[in-house]
């Protein structure tokens, strides 16, 4: 191998290395000598570093999903972020640290990302950078910084999204120059990579299913595999989407109807038709629509005094809200801010609203065989205006608790009126299930009940710690501030108020092809035509759900849906 040594711009080959042995070489390391306070690259003042998120991290967890956190060290200062439980490869921290530095201190910043473990934490990746260089190279809106292995710098272990300010200014603001005829301004730096947008999980609630179209409109062409029979997503199908679009459709009477569409892997599907919800959002994100007549600004932090970004929200635009926060503004006014894919936007200021929530994720199913009445007020003495039959589903817009004699009643407001969810110990409606997942018990012991709820009858089965099981459905009970799982032998609580009793291990299942001849990939379960591909023996796939197909001429078959 050839050896090259760079010394003040001059390269020497291997034979001349011996002549360099007697030469005095001065190698400047970060910690070799004391820092010079007169050095212009030494910072002096207040430093603010914002740690937002990570991506493409190396998975260090042998079982389950890793829980990453980040450690920053600058001279005598040591800062640690919160642990994102089960954050996996894309954790979210959204934390900021402020500290003071002096020109006489060692200003080398050490970045280390670790995974929280039971006994000893594992290092995912690390990096060292001079604080001045970090401030200089960090874009105004933030940017991604790579971390590498402990032993090998060329092995990348992921990326972290940072923002940095010194004395309240970025490097570009501190060194901004006025426009001049003699000075040619440098081209603007490219914008930093956008933060990954959240994805919403949807479940088809319409019994007839929904169609897939090429455009977000009722006039769009329906998607089909063979050009004849259109694709229809049946009730219970799960879809993931990060884009929602609003459009208007003209009816036969000349009026226009507002429709909302989501973009998924097959195309566009309608999720809301007028006031009727065709699909139910299952994720924790909330869906908002801009009702202001003018454009709404997007800011980097919540508050009217925060700096604005280049993005704006137009009237009628639909967004996915990840987090809400209230801020006290001037003159005692309180503003509500929503964090979405591009930043923070103001949803309300005082009594004036700029956004409204348009879809609701709590869907309930009637379990009482006699059905449930619909009343105009949340009271048993109110007028009956309708009825929900057995096994019928309704989407909740508001939940209210009242006193009916010596019993406590919980009411749900739907589009048609008010219906009773629970009267004393009698449960009339339960939340709609949300699919299968793999869970691990973290509490010392959990009971198994016949019905979801603290007052449900207990069974003889006891779930011990570290027991792994598969859930059949997820049932949030807002009146108890608890979340319940439907299991094989009954129901068990996995979250009570803020206490976690179970942890989610995996939301998908892994399958291996064991058939000697392999398997065909088909466009729909049970179909004999429209072959899309082939899976050889030993191939591994990840499946979201299974479908059982019954045929009079053949035994029952079970199909898995994969990519």
N, C-alpha and C positions, 0 to 999 in steps of 0.2 A: 504494500500500500504506500501511496505517496503522502508525505507529511508537509503541510503548509503552516507557517506561522506568520500572522499579520502583525507588523510592527510599524506604526506611523505611516500606513499606506504602502509599505514595501513588503513583498512576499518572498520568502526564502524556501528553497527546496530542501529535501532531507540531507544531502551531503554537506550543506553549509550550517547545519545545526551545531556542529562541534565548535565552530568559530564563535557561536553565540553564548557558549558556556561561561566565558570569562566576562561577558558584557553585563553590566548592571542594568537590569530591567525593572522598571517601576510599574507594578500592576496595581491599579486602584480598584479595590473592592468596596462594597457598600459600607462595611464595618471596619475597614482597615485603619482609618484615621478619624480623628474627631472632625465633625463638620465645621466648616468655616461660616460664621454668621454673615460675612460679607458676600458670600456666594449668592448670585441672583436666583439660583435654582433652589434655595432654601426658603420655604414658606414660613410666614409669621402671621398668626391671626387665628380666626375661628374657621374650622373646617366642618362641612356638613356632607356626609356620605349617605346616600339612599340606596338600600339593597332591596330590589323589587322581586325578582324571580330568577329561576334557573331553567335550563333546558339541556337535553341530550346528556344528562348525567349518567355516569356508569353505575349500574345496578350492583350494589354490594350486599344485598339481602339474599340469604340462602333460602329463607322461607317467608312468604308474604311480601309486603311492600315496604321499602325502606322509608325512614323518617329523617330527612336531611335538615341540617342547620349549618350556619356559617359563622366563622370566627375571624375577626379582624384584629391585627396587632400593629400599632404604630408607636414606636418608642415605648414609653411607659403606659400607653393606653391599650386596653384590651376590651373588645366589644363582642358580644355574642347575640345572635338573633334568636328568636323563638324557634322551637322545633315544629316543623310542619308534619304532623302525624300522617303517615302513609302518603307523603307527598310524591313518592316515587321518583321518576326521572324528570318531572317538571314541577318543582316545589314553588310555592308562593310565600314570600315573607312580608313585603311591603312595610319595611321598617327603615327608620332614619336615625343616624347617630351624629352627634355634634361634640367636638372636642377642640381644645386650643393647642396649638403647636408653637414652638419657638425656633428661631434660627440656629440655636446651639444644640438642638436635639437631633438624634438620629431619626431621619424621616423616610425610612424604608417600611413600606406597608406589606405585611404578610397576610395573604388570603388563604384560608383553609376551609374546605367544605367537608363536613363529617356526617356520618349516619348514626343516629341514636340507637344504641343496643342495650340489652339488659345488663351486661357486665362491663364490657369494654367497647367504647365507641370506635367505629371504623372510619378511616380517612378515605374520602372519595377522590379528592384532588386538592392541589394547592398551587400557589403562585406568589412570587415576590416582585414588587415594582416600586420604583421611587415615587413618593407622593406627588412631587412636582410633575413627573411624566404622566402619572395617572390623571391628574387634574387637566393637563394640557391635551391629552389624547381623548378624554371623555367628551362626547358631543353634548351640546346644550340640553337636548332632550334625553340624554342617557344613551348607553350603548352596551353591547355584549363583550365580555372579557373572558377569554379562555382560561381554564385551569388544566394542569397537567399532572402526570403521575409523580409520586414522591421520588422515584429513582430516575425516570427518563422524561426529559422535557418534551420529546417529540411525540409522546403518547398522550393525546388529548382526552381528558376525563369529563368534559362538559363545558358549558358557558353560563356566566352569571351576568345579570342585567344591573348596571350601576348608574347612578347620577352623582356628580360631585360639584360642590361650590366652596369657594374660599372667600371669606368675608362677604357672603351673600351674592357672589358673582361667579359666573363660569369663566373659563380661560378666554373664550371668545369675547365676552363682555368686558373683561379687564383689559384686553389688548385690542379693542376696536379702534380703527383709524377713520378719520374723516375722509370723505371722497375728495380727490384732488386731480387736477388735469395732468400733473407730472407723475403721479403714482397710479399704476395700473392695479386695480383691485384683483385679488386672487379669486378663482372660481369658488363658488359656495360648496361646502362639503356635502356629500350625499346624506340624506336623512338616515337616522339609525333604524335598524330593523324593528318592525312593529311588534308589540307584545302579543303573543298568541291569544286569539279571541276565544271566549268560552263557548263550549258546545252544549246544546240543550238536547235532552233525551225526550222523545215524544212517543206516546202510545195512541194508536188508532182506537177511538171510542165509538165510531159509527158502526152499527150492526151490519150495514151493507158494505162497509169498507170504503176506501177512497181510491180514486184514480191517480195516475201519474201523468203529468203533461210536460211539454217541452218549454212552455212559457208560464209565468205566474199570472194566468188569466183563464177564465172559463171558456174563452174562445181559442185557447191554445190546443195544439194537436196532442191527442192522447198517445202515450208511449205503449208500444206492443213489441213482442219478441218476433212474431212471424208476419206482422203487418195486417193481421186480421183481428185476433182477439186481444183486447186491451188489457194491460196490467191493472189488477185491482188488489190493493193491500188490504188483507182481511182484518177484522177486529182483533185487537191485541198485538198487532205488529209493532215492534220497537224500531224507531228511526233516530239518528243523531244528525243535528243540523246546527250551524252557527250563523245562518243568514235567514232573516225574515223580511218579506216584502209585502207591502200593502198596495192593492189595486182596486179599481171600481169596475163593476159590471153593470151593463144596462139591461133592465128587465123589460118584459113585454109591455108593461103599462107606461113605459117611458122614464121611470125612476131609476136611480143608480143605487147599487148595493155595495157596501164595503166588504172586501174579502181579503184574508191574510193567508200568505203562502210561505212554506219553508222549502229550502233547497237541500236535498239529500243525494245519496249516491245514484239513484235512478232518474231523478228529475225534480220537478216541482209538484207539491201536493198541497191542497187547501187544508189549513188547520183551523180556520174560523170563517163561517159563512154568515154574515150579518151578526145576529146575537147568538147564534148556535155554534158551540165548539165541536168541531169534527175530531180534533185530537186534543189530548191532555198532556201538558208539560209535566215531566216527572222529576226534573232536576231542581236543585235549590235556587237556581237563578229565576228572577222575576222579569216579566216582559212589560215594557213601558212604551207608550206612544207619545210623541211630542204634540201637544195641543196648542202651543203658543203660535201666534200669528207671524212672528218674526223668527229669525234664526237664533239658535242657542249656542253660546261659545263652549268650547271644551278646554278645561284647565288641567294643569299637572297635579294640583292638590286641591282638596275641598276648601272653599272659601272665596269670597268675591275679590280678595286681595291677592290670590294666587296668580302666577303668570299664565297667560293663555297660550294654547298651542295653535297650529295652523288648521286643525280640524274644526268643523262646525256641524251642528245638527239642524236639519231642515224641518219645517212644519210637516207633520204626518209621518216622520221617520220612526221606525220601530227599532228598539235596541234591547239587548239582554243585560239586565242589571246584576252585577256580581255582589255589590256591597252598598249599603246606605249609611250616611253619616250626617248628623246635625251640627251646624256651626252657628255660633252667636255672632251676628254682624253688628255694624254700627247702629246706634239708637235703640238697642235692645231687640232688634229683629232677629228671628231665627230662620235659617235657611236649611233646606234638605238637599243633599248632594248624592248622586248615584254614580258608582264606578262601573264603566262599561269598557268595551274593547279599545277605545281610543283615549280614555282619560276620565276626568270627573266633569259632570254637568249638573246644573242646578235644576231640581225638579219642583221646588216650591220656595217662595220667599214670603214669609208672613202668611197671609190668607190667599195669596195669588199662586195658582198652580200652573206650571209649565209642562208637566208630564202627568200622565195617569196610567195606572196599571190596567191592562186590557184583557189579560188572561189569568186564570186562576188554576192552581195545581191540585187542589183538594177535590177529588171526585169520590162520592159516596155511593154505596150500593145497598139497596133495601134488603134486609135479611128477615124481616117480620113477614110471616106468611099472609097475614091479613092486609099487608100494605101499610102505607103511611099517608096521612092526610096532609093537604097543603092549605095553610091558613094565611089570612092577610096580615096577621100580627103574631109575634112570638108568644102565644098564650093558648092554653087549651080552651078558653072561653071565646076565642076569636072565631070569626066566620070561616067556614070551610069553603074553599074556592077550587079545590082540585084534589087529585090523589096520585101517589106514586105506588105502582104495583110491585109485587114481589120480584126481586132480582133486577129491578130497574135502576139505572144509574142517573145521578144528577151531580152537577158541578156546583160547589159551594162558593159563594161570594162573601159571606160574613157569618161568623159564629158568635152566638150570644147565649149567656147563661141566665136563667130566671128561676124563681121560686114558685112551685105549684103545690100549695098546701104544705105538707111536711116533707115533700120530695123536691130534689133539685133537677131541673130540666135543662137540657142543652139543645138549642135550636140552630138550624142552618137556613140561611137565606139563599134561595136560588132565583132564577129568572122569573119563575112562576109565583113564588111566595115563600112562606116560612114552613119548615118541616122539622119535626122533633127527632133528634139523633139519639138521645138517651133520656129516660125518665126513671130516676132512682137507679135500681139495679137492672132495669130493662133496657137492652141495647137494640134499637130498631134499625140502625144503619151503620155500616162499617166502611172505612176508607177503602178505595179500590186498590188492589195489589199492584206491585210494581216489578214483577219479574223475579228470576232466580239469581242467587248469588251464593258465594261460599264464605262462611263466617267462622270465627274462632272466639270461644268464650274466654273473656279476660277477668270476669268476676270469680270469686271463690266458688260460688254455686248459684244456679238459677233454677227457678221452678218453671214447670210447664203447665199451662192452664188450658181449659176447654174453650174459652172465649177471650179475645183481647181485652185487657183492662185489669186494673188492680183488684177489682171485686169479682173477677172471674174465678170459677171453681178450679182448684188445683188438682193435678193428676199425681200419680205416684212416681212419675219420672223426675229425676233431678239431673240437670246439666252441670257437669263438673268443669273445672278450669282446664283450659287448653283443648277442650273438645271441639272438633271441627264438624260442621254440619251445613247442609244446603237448605236455603230458605225457599219457600214457595210463593211468598208475597210479602210486601212491606206495608204496614198499617200505622200511620201516624195518628195519635189521639191528642188533638190540640187542647181539649179540656183537661187532660191529665198532664200535659207537657211531657208526653212519653211516646216512644216509638216501639212498635211491636212487630215481630216476625212470625209469619205463618210457617210452621215446621211440619214434619211428617206426623207427629203425634199430638199437635196442638199449637199453642201460641206462647211466645216467650218475649220478654222485654229486653231490648238491646241498648236503649238509651232512656234514662229517667232524669228529666231536667237537664243538668249539665254533666251528669255522670255517665261515662261510657261503660257498658256492661259487656259488649262484644265489639270485635273489630272486623272490618271487611277484609278478607284475604284476596278474593279474586271475583270479578264480575263476569268472567268468560270461562269457558271450559276448553281444554285441549284434547284433541282426538288424534289417534294414529290409525292409519289404514293397515289392516291386517289381512285383507283379502289377497290371495295369491295373484289373481288376475287384475287387481286394482279396481277403481271405481270411477264411473262417469260423473261429471258435474252437469246437472240439469238446471233448466231455468226455473222450474217450480217443483214442489214436492209431489211425488207420485206420477209425474209426467214421464212418458216414454219417448217423447221427441224433444227437439231443441236442445241438443247436447252442446254445452259451452266449453267443456274441457275434460281433462282426464287426470286422476290422482293415482300415481303408482304405489306399490306396497311400501310401507315405511314412511310415507309422507305425513307430516304433522300439520294440522289446521286448528284454528281457534274459532269456536262457535259461540254465538250469542244466545240462541234458543233452539229448541227442538219442536218438530211438528209430527204428529201421529196421523197416518193416512189409512183409512179403512176402504177396502175394495171387496166386492162380493165374490170376485173370481180369484183373489189372492189373499194370503194371510196379511194381517196388519203390519205395516212398515213404519219405521221411525226415521225421519230425515233431520239433518242439522243444517242450519243456515250459516254460511261463512262468507268470506270476502268475495 
